[in-house]
Amino acid sequence: MRIVLGVTGGIAAYKAAELARLLLQQGHTVQVVMTRSAREFIQPLTFAALTGRKVITELFDHSSPEATLSSSVEHIGVAQEHDLLVIAPASANTLAKLAHGLADDFLSTMYLAFRGPVVIAPAMNNVMWEHAATQANVSALRALGHILVEPADGYLACGTYGPGRLAEPAVIADAVERVTKSGSDLAGQTFLITAGPTQEPLDPVRYLSNRSSGKMGYALAEAALERGAKVILVSGPVAIRPPRGAEVISIRTAAEMLDAVMGNLERASVVIKCAAVADFKPAVESAQKIKKSQARLSLELEPTVDILATVGKNKGNRLLVGFAAETQNLREEAHRKLTVKNCDMVVANLVGGSGTGFEAENNAVVLAMQSGEFVELPKAPKIEIARQIIDVTAKIIDRRMRS
């Protein structure tokens, strides 16, 4: 592939030279773009010698009238002529510019004109990495469908220890290889994915719901899109942006989710039920706000429809993946749901104070398979867990097609 390697300011910029070498070894062509701050840490000559190409360092070239005219649209040409954009290291400043669409140099301007996959490997001080603004920018970039290669824990240039160290060049190169080799292996498949909570109204201002943020379901949608699948994302109310390229159907209640799922079932070859659907709803929805009083209030609840079981009864040849959020007996409950709901795989995780599951950025799950096998996916960012789940799903699809 034709790759643009963006290098931004930071002590880790020297590692980008090794990354360029690895990408060249994989058979790609590499066009390096450096920010002004990057040139404080490593010289363009290093990358020019490695890649055999001119290194782009400025948005405009004023060496001659002809060069000035040519450079005025060079960022558009570079964006159109390349297949993949890799930014490593990506500074906190660069993350902020990309997340908010700011364009004041060649790299950020070219980024806005680029339409291919984007791989971003951040590197910075651990306090900067953990800052709420940086994490909000990272979430925004993930929501755009970009692939984030998480920084590693380690000793940093400032003398502290923690997350923020640039991932090793081999790890970043592996992420690039995954994009280039498996970017279309799910082309032709349509994934119907549910995400987020449902809200079951009690009165015009109150409802019953749960703590689901939708992050896991949205990560699954992003991971499926990365591999060329079409994605129909049926989402309850969440506060995150959907990945670019997904067809989003917004719902509120369990009944609305059922209608959306069954109404689109014929279009799907794979169904992943990741949403945390409310198990109960008020038996009666008050037309007016229930006023507070000193008297105790009792609610009569009735069960909502079991969407996963309904799909299981009507799945046909579709692949059905269910989710199970549990507080105990994880494997037993996962296997029970696999059998009772007629699933092909169940993804189970423990919730309740473990730093994973609802609202958390990370997850750790166990996959219950029809063979009786259990596959453990240890704690990792939800997007990485999602990619592993999609990878297992793709292998099941491949086995079915071969048989």
N, C-alpha and C positions, 0 to 999 in steps of 0.2 A: 504494500500500500504506500501511497504518498502521504507522508506524515509531516505536520508542522510541530516542531518542538519549541514551546515557549519557555523561556528561562527568565525568572524574575529575581529580585534582589534578596539575598540571604546567604549565610555562610554555606548552606547546602548547595549553592549553585555549582560548586565544583563537581558534585556527583552527577550533574546533568551530562558531563562529558562521557562518563561511563555508560549512562543510559543511552546516549546517542550511539555509542559503539555497539551496544547490545541490539538496538533497533536495526542498525545496519546489518548485523550478523543474521538477524531474522529475515533479511532480504528486502527490507523496506528502504525507500529513499527518505532522507531526512532534511527538511529545511528548518534551520534554527532562526528563531526570532528572539532577540534579547531586549529587555528593558534597560533604561539608563542605570538603574540601581544594580542590575545584574552585572553590568560591566565594571562595577566597583570591586567585584569579587573574582571575576574570571574574564579573560580577554576573548574577544570574538575570534581571534586568530586560531585559538584552540579548536573551536567548533568548525571553522573553515577547513583546517587541516584534516579533521576527522571525516567530514561529510563531503569535501570536495565542492562545496557550494558557498556562494556569498552569504554571509550572515547579515540578516536585516536588523538594523539597530535604531533606525529613526523613521518616523512617519513620512518626512519629506527630505528629499535630497536636493540641496541647493548648489551642487557642484557645477551645474550648467543649466541653461534654460530647458534643454531637452530632458535632462534628468529630473528637473522640477516637475515638468508636465507628466512624465512617466510615473513618478512616485505619487502623484496626486490620486491615482486609482490603483496603486500596487496592492493595497490591502484587500481590494475586491478581487483582484486577479489571483492572489495567493489563496484566498478563501475558496475560490471556485476551482482551483487547480489541484487541491489536496483532498484526501479522503478522511483524514483523522487528525484531530488536534490534541496534543498532549502538553500540559503545562506542569512542569516540574523543575525546580520547586515553585509552588504557588504561594506567594506571601499573603499575609492578612489583608494588605491593601489591595492586592489583585483580586482576592476572593470578593471583597466588598464591591470593587468596580464591576466585576462580572455579574454579581447578583443583582446589581441595581442598574445595569445597562449603561454605565459610564464609559466613555471612550475618549482618552486623552493621549494615547500613544499608539504605535503600530499594532501591538498585540491585542489590546482591548478593542480597537477599531476593527481589526480583522476578525476578532471573535464574534462581533455582532453580525458580520456578513457570512459567517461560517455555518453550514447546514449539516455537517456530518457529525459522527460521534465525538464526544469530548471526554478526555480522561484528565483528571486533575489530582495532583499529588501535593497537598499542602505541607508547609514546613515553617515553623515559627517557635517562639518561646511558649512554654506550656501554659502560662497565664494568659497570653494572647489567644492561644488555641481554645482555651476553656471559656473565654469571655462570651457573654450572651450574644453580643453583636456578631462575633465570628461564627458561633454555632447557628445563629439565624441565617447567616449568609450561606453556610454549608447546606442547611436544610433547603434553602431556596434553590441552590444549584442542583441538589439531588432531585427536587421536584421538577426541574427542567429536563430531567432525563440524563444528566451527566453522571459519569462514573467517578466516584471519589475513592482514591486510594488512601486510606487512613494513615496519618502519621504514626510512627512507632513510639513506644516508651524508651527512654534512654537518657544519657547525659547530653545536655545541650551546651551550645557554645557559651551561654551566659553562666555556666557552672551549676545550673540546677538539674534535677532529674525529674522526668515526667513525660507526658505525651506532647508531641510537637516535632520530634525528629523525623526528617524525611524518610519515607519507606525506602528500603534498599533498592537500587536500580534494577536488580533482578526481579523484585516483586512488582515494580511498575511495568517492566517489560512483559512479565507474565500477564498482567491485566490487559496490556495492549494486545498480546497474542490471543487472549480469550475473546476480545472484541473482533479481531480480524478473522479468527478461525471459526467461531461459533456465532457470528453475528447474524446468520441467516438460516441456521439449522432448524428453526421452528417456523420458517416461512410457510404459509399455507395453513397453519394452525390458528384457531381462534380461541382465546382464553376468556372465559367469563369469570370474573373475579369480584367477590363481594368484600367490602371493607367498612370499617368504622362501626359505630353503635347504631341502634335504633332508638327512637324516642316514642314512648307510648303515652299519649296525652291523658292527664287527669282532669284538667280544666283548661281554660284558654291561656293560662300562664305557667302551668306546672306539668311535668311529665316524669315518667319513670325511665331511667336509662342506666348506663354503666360507664366505666372508666376508659373504654376503648378510644384511642386517639386516631386509629386508622393507619398508623405508620407502617405496620407490617403488611397490610393489604396493598397499600400504595407502593411499598418496596417490591412486592411480588409483581405488580403491574409493570413497574420500571424494569425489573429483571426479565420479564417475558418480552417486553418491547425490545430490549437490547439484543435479543436473539431472533428477531424478525417476526415474532408472532403479532397477530392483531389482538387487541385487548379491549374488551367491553368491561368497564369498571362501574359496578353498581355500588354506590357509596352512600352511607349514612352521613349525618352532619359532622363534619370535621373542620379543622382550622389549617389544613395544609393544601397546597396546590397539587393537582394531579400531574403525573408525568406527561410530557408532551407526546402526542400521538395516540393517547388513550381516548376511547369513546366513553364519556362519563354520563351515567344516569344517576341523578341525585334523588334520593328517597328520604323519608323520615321514619315511617313506621315499619314494623315487621310485615304487615299486610302489603304495603307498597313494595317492599323488597321482594316478597314472594311474586307479586305481579310482574316486576321487572325481570326477575330471574326466569320465570316460566315463559314470559313473553319473548325472551331472547335465547331460550334453550336450543331451539332448532339451529341457530347460527353458530353454536359453540361446539368445539371438539374436546375441550377441556374445561371443567368447572372447578374452581377453587373457592370454597366457602370459608373465607377468613373473617367475615364480619362477626361481631359479637351481638347477635340478635337477642333482644330481651325475651326471656322465657315466659314472662307473665305481663299482662296488661290490666288496667282497671276494667272491671266488668261494666262500669257505667262511666262515661265521660260527661262531666258536668258542663252545661252550656254557659254557665256563669262562674266567675272566680269564687272558689270556696273561701268564705271569710274565716279568719282566725277567731277562735273562741276559747274559753277555758275548758270546754268539754272535750273529752278525748274523742278522736276521730278514728274510725276503723274503715279500712279499705277492703272491698271484696275484689279479689284478683282472679283472672281466668287465664289459662295457658294460651300463648300465641301459637300459630301454626309452626310446625317443625319443617323449616325450609330444606335443610340437608336431607332429611328423610324423604321429603316429597321428591326432590331431585333424584335421590337414590332409587326410588320406585319407577322413575321415568327416564333414567339416564341412557338407556339403549347401549350403544357402543362407546359412549363418551367416557373419558377418564374423569373420575370424581375424587377430589381431594378435600377432606374435611379438616377442621381445626378443633382442638379441645384445650380449653384453658382450665386447669385443675389446681386444686390446693393440696391434694394428696392422691396416692395410688395412681400415679401418672400412667404407667404402662398398662395397668389393668383397665383403666378407663379408656385409654386410647384404643386398645384391642376390642373392648366392648363396643365402642362407637363404630369402629371399622366394620364389625360384623352386623350390628343392628341397623346401621344407616346405609349399608351396601356401598361402602367407599372402596376405592382402590388404594388409598393411602390416607393416613390421619397424622397430622402434625400436632403434637401435644407439647404444652409447656406449663410449667408451674408459675403461678402468679401469687402476689402477696408479699412484697418487701424484699425480693431477691435481687433487685436492680435490673430485672428483665421483665418482659411481658408488657402489660398495660402501661401506656404513657412513656415508657423507657425508650432510650435510643438503642439499647442492645436487646438481644434475645438469646435464649438457649433452648433447643427443642429436641424432641425425640420423634423420629418418624416410625410409625407403625405400618408395616408392609403386609400385603396379603399372604406372603410366604410364611408369616409368623416371625420374621426377623424384625429387630428394632435397630434403627440407625441413629446414633447420637450426633447432634451438631452442637459443639460446645459454644460457649458465650462469644458473641461477635456482634458487630453492628447489624442492624436489621436488614440492611441492603445486602450484606454478605450472606446472612442466613437465607434471604430470599433467593439469591443466586444459586445457592446449594440446593434449595428445594426445587427450583426450576430445572436444575441440572438432573436431579433424580427423576423428575417428571419427564424430561426429554428422553432419558434412557428407557423409561417404561414405554413411551410412545414408539421409540425405535424398535424395541423388542416386539411390540405388537405388530408393527408394520412388517418386520422380518418373518413373523410366524403366520 
